[in-house]
Structures are given as C-alpha cells and as structure tokens.
Amino acid sequence: MCQAVEMAAVYEANRNICKYVHSTSRGHEAIQIAAGMQLSPWDYASPYYRDDSMLLAMGFTPYELMLQLLAKRDDPSSGGRSYYSHPSSLDPEKPCIPHQSSATGMQVIPSTGMAQGIRYLEKIGATSLRTGPKGEAPVVLCSLGDGSVTEGEVSEAWQSAVLWELPIIYLVQDNEWGISASAEETRVMDAYEYAAGFKGMERMRVDGSNFEECFHAMGAAIGYVRQERKPILVHACVPLLGHHTSGVRKEWYRTEEDLALHAAKDPKPLLRERLLEIGVLEKDLLAIESDTPKYISLEFDRAKEASDPTVDSVADHIFAPAAVTAEKGNRFPSNGNKVMMVDAALHAVEEILQQYPEAIFFGQDVGRRLGGVFREAATLAEKFGDNRVYNTAIQEAYIVGSTAGLSAVGVKPIVEIQFADYIYPGFNQLVTEISKSCYLSNGKFPVQTLIRVPIGAYGGGGPYHSGSVESTLLTVKGIKVVYPSNAADMKGLMKAAFLDPNPVVMLEHKGLYWSKVPGTQGAITVEPDSDYVLPLGKGRVVQPAHPRDLKKGDTLCVITYGMGVYWAQAAATHFPGQVEIIDLRTLFPLDEELVFSTVKKHGKVLILTEEQLNNSFVQALAGRIQRTCFKSLDAPVFTLGALDLPAVPINTILENAMLPNPEKVAAAMRELLAY
C-alpha cells in the first residue's frame, strides 16, 4: 500500500515527465490489494484503469508499471502503446490478463466471456483449462467503477452470467464520482442495489477503506465462486483521494468539504492504526515508510532512462500470422454434389464442430428449436448438444464482445448476428475490445473469432433486414472482412476464417443463400471436400475477357463481390468477350495485386457494389486504383452502387429502383467502353 501511495505522489510531483494521461488507485488501495493478493496464477482478471494497487498485489513491480506510465519500449503489457494501468499479461506466475481497454464498463462483457469459456471447458473436461496444482478451478475477477454500471453492456453481461451460472466476481469500486458527475446526479441506486434485479447474483457490501474487512470479503467471494461456480458482486465503498486522471484535476470540480470527507477514509492511515493495534511495532512501520520513497524514486529514475519504442515497430502486431496462406484440398471433387450457399455454410460449421471440440456456435435463434432464421444452423444443436450450439438473448454487444474473453481462455467461437442491420449494437465491442486487442497487447492476445452476418437486400426485406454494412466494417482496423459469392468459396473461406487467429467478419448475402434471385444459379456449386480451405485476401477471375478483344484494346474489367458478381455476369452478355470480372471474395485483406494488374491490363474499370455509393469502400478503392494505375487508365474509374438513401424501402418497386441491376450495370459498361 505504501508503494502505491508513493507512486501516486511521485507521478504528481513529476507531471512534466508523466505527460501521458493516467489514473492512480489513491483511496482504492485496500480493496484492490485484498483482491490481487488472493487471486491465483490459474485465475483470470480484468482490472480497470485505476487498479495499479491490484496489479502490485498480483506481483507486478513498480518498475513494470512505470514503463507503461511512460510508454516505454519494454512495457510488458503493451510495448508503449497503451495507457498506464492497462495491463495484458501471460505471465504464468500471475493471473491471466487479456487486453484491457479504457472504455468504462466495456471490459465486463469480455470478462464474462472468459467465465463462459471456462464453464464450457469444464463441461467437456478440456485438458487445456488452467487449474491449480490440486485441480483448483479458475475464477474470473472483473473490476469496474460504479459509474460504469449504468452502461447497458454491463446489464447484458450480468444477465448472461446469472443465466448460465458463470464463475465470475464483479468487483465494483464505488467512490461516488464519475469524473465530475456525482452519484446523486447520475443514479437512483448503487451497484449493490442494482444487482438485486439479477436473480441468482450473490451480493455483498464492504467498506473499501478497511483492509482487514476487504481481505475477508474478497477471500469469501473468491472462495464462493471457486466452489459454487456462480457469479457474485462485491460492492466496495471507497474514497477518491486522487484526481480522476492526471488531466482532469480534482480541485476543478470538488469542494473542500467533499475532499475532506474522502480524506478521512484514507485506507493507509487506517491500516497503519490497525497494524499498531494488533502488535506491529512502530519502528517497523517507520522503516517501511522511510524505505519505500527511496525505492520508488530509484525505480522511477530507472523507468525514465528506459528506451522508447522504435519507429520501425509501429505497425507490428496488427494481426497475428494467418493460419491458412494457400488454397488446399479439393475444391470440386469428381463425386461431389451441388449445394446451395446456405448448405455449404452449414456443412462447413458442422465439419468444424466435428474436428475442433473447443469450437462453439451461438447467437439469436441458432439453437435447437429453429436452427437459424435462414436454417443456416439446422440440426447442429441436435448433433453437437446445447452446450455447443445455443441461443442467446437479444444482445448483440454480448454476442460480439464475449468472443474476446472466450478466445482468451482457448475456446474458438463462431457467432451470428441475425441481420447486418443489427450489428451496430455490437460495434462498441468490435472496435473497443476486439479489433485493438492484438495490437495493444503487443501481440499477446489476438482474438480468434468468426462473426457471421447475413447481409443484403432482395424480395422486399425492408429497411431493417436489407442493409449493407461493409464500408462501416472496413473503417475498423484490426479485423478482416470476407464476402463470398458462391458455395465453394463460402465453405473454403468459412474454414480459413475459423482457423485464422484474428477476428473475421463473414458477410453472407441472403439473396445468394438459396439462389432465389434470378440469375444467381451460379452460386450453387459442387461442394468442396472437408479439407478444403481458401486463404483470405485472394480474389478470383470469374470471367476473363477474350484475348482478341484485349489485343484490340476494347475491353474493361469489373471489380465486385457478393451479388455484384451476378449483376456483372448478366450485363456482360451484352458485350461478349469484352468484360473481365473479378470477384474480390475478401474485402480485407484485399487482393491488391490481382486488382491492380487487372486494371492495368484493361485500362478501364468499373467497381460495382450493392452498397449506397457515396463515401463507400468502392469509392475509396477507386481512389487507390487511380493513384496506382493512373498511367494505365484510358478512362475515369467508374463506380456503381445503390442510391444514396438512408434505408432500403420495403416496397419491391422502390427496392429495385434503389439497387443496381444488370440493366444499370450494362449501361455503365456501355458508357465506359465508349471512351
């Protein structure tokens, strides 16, 4: 505790050196140390940005924490990439700590995902599950401030924890402030009272200033979860003695009376007084109080002199190396049967579940009773059990974000967002937790997750079941985006996406699932063998131009994906031999080599999408093509997409007016060839 207090004082005295924003645990030390001391190396933890005392209690040294404070190269958590007290650790002598973000309350979903994964691994008797030397079961500790409990994503996580009886402790540290907003302004109940609404959540209150009480409470909470395998909430009332952060000063918004009230609950003098009561000698306490500032000062001086990261490391660890780098297996077996895209996807997932016991599949309505609203999960729960294929509540944030925690404990999740239009509630988790995990943990925690998303418009699906979201997804760095257009690609890419150690979003066009849309029969292909994999980032020449027309310089190429492949094929029948069609198959990583070489070969290019065109991925790609292929272009880069409407109208006449079609594509081809 003295170390934590002295570290905060040193940081405050050296504000010109500690220039990166940070928070400390001043006032929270007792509950944090009580928690950190009693976690075991086989446990998991999600501390939050004020938990430096907890990290010290787990065994992290002041020097290690200071390296992150000063964003140094040897910062063991992030290599100088993230804030102070944003740990990530695979140290076998400490609890496992995946990447921790700054978004308040957002860690609750990945933390609960860890507990969900532990529960699954226990059920199947997985040898990969971390346990103690005597077989002690792991627990998850999720630490958060009371001000974050009002976040809706906390509710999603707690609902899942009590529903599935997950082994997790939610430690809520309540200092009655949320930056400058007081508890009276922002809540009608505290976390303890709120948790009463989650049937099955055990609860306890503790005076977070009293170390002895905190130690017994955290020991009881950890013991309960370790034994009973059910969630518990510990609500600790603590003073806030420091600033919200180094950049938001307490004196700006707190009164002298409030500061004095909190100072009276300072856990350090309270602990000192108690130690004297139980017989610890004054001289021993004075020695600690004398030695600690010297030690912290020396460690701070060491950290100041540590090396900064090198510029050449800035792009390291965006992704972990891909598992599939070459096409393998038999794409078109001679005795194979033709399948629709939806069945190719179903069979791919079935084969994955057969081969990988650590794989699970969950989402809305994918469980036993329905098997997916598109029947894309039909019979899977019957074949593999309700503990591997199951329904969730309507909670897209949890469906997406829990995969970060599942991945951290060694489970390989496949999840589904029922319609692309409903992915937005999951975007916070996708951006804040999943996409940044590999990079900000310096490569320690890539998130292996496959997120399936039915997408696209056809047949009057209407404004909330027909949207395209690829451009929005592609603004998120740190994820991969796949968009197959036929059954063979669906299966090969599904397998590769599952095996990829990085997050992959797989966009699956509903109109191609059964090839009900006229002209899309080509999406039905012979089913590849079970060992077939197709690497991400490799496009395909769907239709080459005739060499005769190419030699005459009277050709163009179409760069497209998804439904655009079939619009382009239908339109190309009006220009026999003059049109080459490229199916991107993966939108990120993009097969730039194929795109640029094809454009340079033809000198004329049309980029085709189903999305609304303005500010889209297609327009961005047009700019890249123009920059790279400018000297080879014989015409402007053409783009074609849907009308720039805020939604797809349900009336099919209006829907058709909005979307591209073969006639619109043919008109664009005709104009382009005329250059």
SULHU-V300184 format. One record per run of one state. SS is the DSSP state (2 for helix, 1 for strand, 0 for the rest). FROM is the first residue (numbers start at 1). TO is the last residue. If there is no record, write none. Layout:
ss = {SS:SS}
from = {FROM:FROM}
to = {TO:TO}
This chain:
ss = {0:2:0:2:0:1:0:2:0:2:0:1:0:1:0:1:0:2:0:1:0:1:0:1:2:0:2:0:1:0:1:0:1:2:0:2:0:1:0:2:0:1:0:1:0:1:0:2:0:2:0:2:0:2:0:1:0:2:0:1:0:1:0:2:0:1:0:2:0:1:0:2:0:1:0:2:0:2:0:1:0:2:0:1:0:2:0:1:2:0:2:0:1:0:1:0:1:0:2:0:1:0:2:0:1:0:1:0:2:0:1:0:2:0:1:0:2:0:2:0}
from = {1:2:14:29:39:44:47:52:59:62:70:72:73:89:90:96:98:107:124:131:132:137:138:140:146:151:152:165:168:175:177:179:181:183:187:191:196:202:208:211:229:232:238:245:246:248:249:250:253:256:264:267:278:282:306:308:309:311:314:328:329:338:340:341:356:359:364:380:385:389:392:396:409:412:418:420:423:424:441:449:456:470:475:480:483:487:500:503:510:514:521:524:525:527:533:534:540:544:547:553:556:561:564:573:579:584:586:589:592:603:605:613:617:633:638:643:652:659:662:674}
to = {1:13:28:38:43:46:51:58:61:69:71:72:88:89:95:97:106:123:130:131:136:137:139:145:150:151:164:167:174:176:178:180:182:186:190:195:201:207:210:228:231:237:244:245:247:248:249:252:255:263:266:277:281:305:307:308:310:313:327:328:337:339:340:355:358:363:379:384:388:391:395:408:411:417:419:422:423:440:448:455:469:474:479:482:486:499:502:509:513:520:523:524:526:532:533:539:543:546:552:555:560:563:572:578:583:585:588:591:602:604:612:616:632:637:642:651:658:661:673:675}
